[in-house]
Amino acid sequence: MRVAVSIRMTAAPGSRVLVTFGSKREGTAEIARAIAEQLQKCGFTVDCMSADRVTNINPYSAFVIGGAVYMHHWHRDARRFAARFAPTLRERPVWCFSSGPLDSTATAHDIPPVRNVTRILNRLHARGHATFGGRLSPYANGFPASAMARTNAGDWRDWDQIRGWANQIGNELAKLPRREPTPVYAPTRWILAALCLVVGISAVFGGLGLVLRPDGSLLHMPLAVLEHSMFESFLVPGLLLLVVVGLGHLFAAWLVIRHSEHADITALGNGAVLITWIVAEMVLLQTMNALQIGTLAVGTSIIGESLRRLSSFAPPRESAIA
């Protein structure tokens, strides 16, 4: 069940803070609202909403991002929010929290973030992180929640701990110089997605044509072009073109469109595969034509755009969270 909550609280003039979250069973959403209410008491203007509902973060001076942790991963809405707005977030104060432990360990001592969350914290230059206990109804549906509910059902959230952490954020924000938030350039994902889509669709259709007609007749390619290669038909090259190049680039395009944290590195790898494919084709077939040169240019563009995005999102040399 996707949680969709949006509340707005206004206070004395000051920094405008966004508290956003990814929550599956409302427990993390309630933690986010408690943090927002506490920051409002500290004198800040606070918006609190589900991460999948946020469309513009330029008006905010600071951020608190929370996510329920499932199988050592933040809720996907929190992950996608962090990936989508990384260039802006890394230029402004950010704090993050996780919820999940179904026992008292989060109250008894500090629990470090899981590896997946640590990468996000470093990428955003986050100033801090806290892990809070979770909540699970004894009547929870679905696996593994229903199985866990048999032994770990209950509310393990410590509200004094949560409000105390929010107060710490408020105190730190109050010490920072007040300045109007300015828009931050964010590399568009559509250029990279379009390049990957064009290659993926073309390679899938080309690969299918070669697989369906290994003699090359469907694509009007004579077997004679293979005389300098190790292949007797287009079957194996067609399969490689279809699966490795075609489906690989379509998968990369899907990740880019979905704001996946692995999108850029996947696209970079596929760009390298495309260039390797064309160079190998030119060597084996001993040919050089306009289509091959154009494909090399597209592969180079994919690599260049991926590197540009990766450099824009790159964390500093020293990790923000140890």
C-alpha positions in Angstrom: 0.0 0.0 0.0 1.5 3.3 -1.0 1.2 6.1 1.5 0.2 9.5 0.2 0.3 12.2 2.8 0.7 15.9 2.4 0.5 18.4 5.3 1.8 22.0 5.5 2.7 23.9 8.6 3.8 27.6 8.7 5.7 29.3 11.4 7.9 32.3 11.9 9.9 33.4 8.9 13.0 31.3 8.4 14.3 28.4 6.5 11.7 26.3 4.6 12.3 22.6 5.2 10.9 19.6 3.4 10.4 16.4 5.3 9.7 13.6 2.8 9.5 9.8 3.2 9.0 6.4 1.6 6.5 4.4 3.6 4.6 1.2 3.0 2.5 0.7 6.2 2.2 4.3 7.4 4.7 3.8 10.3 7.5 5.8 8.6 5.0 8.4 7.5 4.0 9.0 11.1 7.7 9.4 12.1 8.1 12.0 9.3 5.1 13.9 10.5 6.4 13.9 14.1 9.8 15.3 12.9 8.0 18.0 10.8 5.9 19.0 13.8 9.0 19.3 16.0 10.8 21.4 13.4 7.8 23.7 13.1 8.0 24.2 16.9 11.6 25.3 16.3 10.4 28.1 14.1 10.7 26.7 10.6 8.2 26.5 7.8 7.8 22.8 7.1 6.2 20.8 4.3 5.8 17.0 4.9 4.8 14.8 2.0 5.4 11.3 0.5 8.5 11.2 -1.7 6.6 10.1 -4.7 4.5 13.2 -4.6 7.4 15.7 -4.7 7.9 17.5 -8.0 10.0 20.5 -7.2 12.5 21.0 -4.3 14.0 24.3 -5.3 12.0 26.4 -2.7 13.5 24.4 0.2 16.6 25.3 2.2 17.0 22.0 3.9 15.7 18.4 3.8 14.9 15.5 6.0 14.5 12.2 4.0 13.2 9.1 5.6 12.6 5.5 4.4 11.4 2.3 5.7 14.1 -0.4 5.4 13.1 -3.7 3.8 15.7 -6.4 3.0 18.5 -3.9 3.6 17.1 -1.3 1.2 15.3 1.9 1.7 11.8 2.2 0.4 12.0 2.7 -3.3 10.2 6.1 -3.2 12.9 7.4 -0.9 15.7 6.0 -3.1 14.1 7.5 -6.3 13.7 10.8 -4.6 17.4 10.9 -3.6 18.5 9.9 -7.2 16.2 12.3 -9.0 17.1 15.4 -7.0 20.7 14.5 -6.1 22.3 17.6 -7.7 20.1 20.0 -5.6 20.2 17.9 -2.4 24.0 17.7 -2.3 24.2 21.5 -2.3 21.9 22.0 0.7 21.7 20.6 4.2 20.2 17.1 4.3 19.5 14.7 7.1 18.2 11.1 6.7 16.5 8.6 8.8 15.6 4.9 8.5 12.9 2.9 10.3 12.6 -0.8 10.6 14.0 -2.6 13.7 11.2 -4.5 15.3 12.8 -4.5 18.8 14.3 -2.1 21.2 17.8 -2.0 19.7 17.2 1.4 18.0 16.4 2.9 21.4 19.2 1.1 23.2 22.0 2.3 21.0 22.8 4.0 17.6 22.3 1.7 14.7 24.4 2.6 11.6 22.7 2.8 8.2 22.6 -0.2 6.0 25.0 -0.3 3.1 22.4 0.8 0.5 21.5 3.8 2.6 25.2 4.7 3.3 25.8 5.0 -0.4 22.9 7.4 -0.7 24.1 9.4 2.3 27.5 9.9 0.8 26.1 10.8 -2.5 24.0 13.5 -1.0 26.6 14.8 1.4 24.2 14.1 4.2 24.9 15.8 7.6 23.5 13.0 9.7 21.4 9.8 9.9 19.3 8.1 12.6 17.7 4.7 12.7 14.4 4.4 14.6 12.3 1.4 15.6 9.6 0.3 13.4 6.0 -0.7 13.8 4.2 -3.8 12.6 0.6 -4.7 13.1 -0.1 -8.3 14.3 -2.6 -8.5 11.4 -0.1 -7.4 8.7 -0.7 -8.9 5.3 1.8 -10.2 2.7 5.1 -12.0 3.0 7.4 -11.6 4.9 5.4 -9.1 7.1 2.8 -11.7 8.1 5.5 -14.1 9.1 7.4 -11.5 11.1 4.1 -10.3 12.8 3.9 -13.7 14.6 6.9 -12.9 16.8 7.7 -9.2 16.3 4.4 -7.4 16.1 4.3 -4.1 18.0 5.3 -0.5 18.0 9.0 0.0 18.7 9.2 3.7 17.9 10.6 5.9 20.6 8.9 9.3 20.2 11.1 11.1 22.6 14.1 9.9 20.6 12.5 11.0 17.4 11.6 14.4 18.6 15.0 14.8 20.2 16.7 14.1 16.9 14.4 16.6 15.2 15.5 19.2 17.8 19.1 18.5 17.0 18.4 19.2 13.4 16.6 22.4 14.3 19.5 23.6 16.5 22.0 22.9 13.7 19.9 24.6 11.1 19.5 27.7 13.3 23.3 28.1 13.3 23.6 28.0 9.5 23.5 31.3 7.6 20.1 32.1 6.2 20.1 32.4 2.4 17.5 32.1 -0.3 17.6 28.8 -2.1 18.7 29.1 -5.7 17.9 26.6 -8.5 20.6 24.0 -9.1 21.3 22.6 -12.5 20.3 18.9 -12.8 21.4 16.9 -15.8 18.3 15.8 -17.7 17.8 12.1 -18.0 15.9 12.2 -21.2 18.9 12.6 -23.5 20.5 9.5 -22.1 17.3 7.6 -22.0 16.6 8.5 -25.7 20.0 7.4 -26.8 19.7 4.0 -25.0 16.2 3.5 -26.4 17.2 4.2 -30.0 20.1 1.7 -29.8 18.0 -0.8 -27.9 15.0 -0.8 -30.2 17.3 -0.9 -33.3 19.4 -3.8 -32.0 16.3 -5.8 -30.9 14.7 -5.5 -34.4 18.1 -6.2 -36.1 18.8 -9.1 -33.9 15.4 -10.7 -34.4 15.8 -10.3 -38.1 19.1 -12.2 -38.1 17.8 -14.9 -35.7 14.6 -15.5 -37.7 16.6 -15.6 -41.0 20.2 -16.7 -40.2 21.0 -16.4 -43.9 20.5 -12.6 -43.6 17.8 -12.5 -46.3 15.3 -10.7 -44.0 17.7 -7.8 -43.6 19.2 -8.1 -47.1 22.6 -9.0 -45.7 24.5 -11.6 -47.9 26.4 -14.4 -46.1 29.4 -13.3 -48.0 30.1 -10.5 -45.5 30.9 -13.3 -43.0 33.7 -14.8 -45.0 36.4 -13.1 -42.9 34.7 -14.1 -39.6 34.4 -17.2 -37.5 30.6 -17.5 -38.2 28.9 -19.5 -40.9 25.5 -17.8 -40.4 24.1 -14.8 -38.7 22.4 -16.8 -35.9 25.0 -16.3 -33.1 25.7 -12.6 -34.1 21.9 -12.1 -34.1 21.5 -13.5 -30.7 24.3 -11.4 -29.3 22.9 -8.3 -31.0 19.4 -9.0 -29.6 20.3 -9.9 -26.0 23.6 -8.2 -25.2 23.2 -4.9 -27.2 19.4 -4.7 -27.6 18.0 -5.8 -24.3 21.0 -4.3 -22.4 20.3 -0.9 -23.7 16.5 -1.2 -23.2 17.2 -2.1 -19.6 19.6 0.9 -19.2 16.9 3.2 -20.6 14.3 1.8 -18.2 16.7 2.4 -15.2 17.4 6.0 -16.4 13.7 6.8 -16.8 13.0 5.3 -13.3 15.7 7.4 -11.6 17.5 4.3 -10.5 20.7 4.9 -8.5 22.4 2.4 -10.9 21.1 4.0 -14.1 24.2 6.0 -15.1 26.7 3.2 -14.5 24.5 0.7 -16.3 24.2 3.1 -19.3 28.0 3.7 -19.2 28.6 -0.1 -19.4 26.2 -0.5 -22.3 27.8 2.3 -24.2 31.2 0.5 -23.8 29.5 -2.7 -25.0 28.1 -0.9 -28.1 31.5 0.5 -29.1 33.2 -2.9 -28.5 30.5 -4.5 -30.7 31.0 -2.1 -33.6 34.8 -2.2 -33.4 34.7 -6.0 -33.4 32.3 -6.0 -36.3 34.5 -3.7 -38.3 37.5 -5.9 -37.6 35.9 -9.3 -38.3 33.9 -8.2 -41.3 36.7 -5.9 -42.6 34.2 -3.2 -43.3 33.6 0.5 -42.5 30.4 2.3 -43.5 28.3 5.2 -42.5 26.1 3.1 -40.2 29.0 1.8 -38.2 30.5 5.3 -37.9 27.1 6.6 -36.8 26.8 3.8 -34.2 30.2 4.6 -32.8 29.2 8.2 -32.4 26.0 7.2 -30.6 28.0 4.9 -28.3 30.5 7.7 -27.6 27.6 10.0 -26.8 26.1 7.5 -24.3 29.4 7.1 -22.5 29.9 10.9 -22.5 26.4 11.6 -21.1 26.8 8.9 -18.5 30.1 10.3 -17.3 28.7 13.8 -17.2 25.8 12.7 -15.0 28.1 10.6 -12.8 30.5 13.5 -12.3 27.6 15.8 -11.5 26.4 13.4 -8.8 29.8 12.4 -7.5 30.3 12.5 -3.7 33.3 14.3 -2.2 36.6 12.5 -1.7 35.8 12.2 2.1 32.6 10.4 2.9 29.9 12.4 4.6 29.0 9.4 6.8 31.7 7.2 8.1 
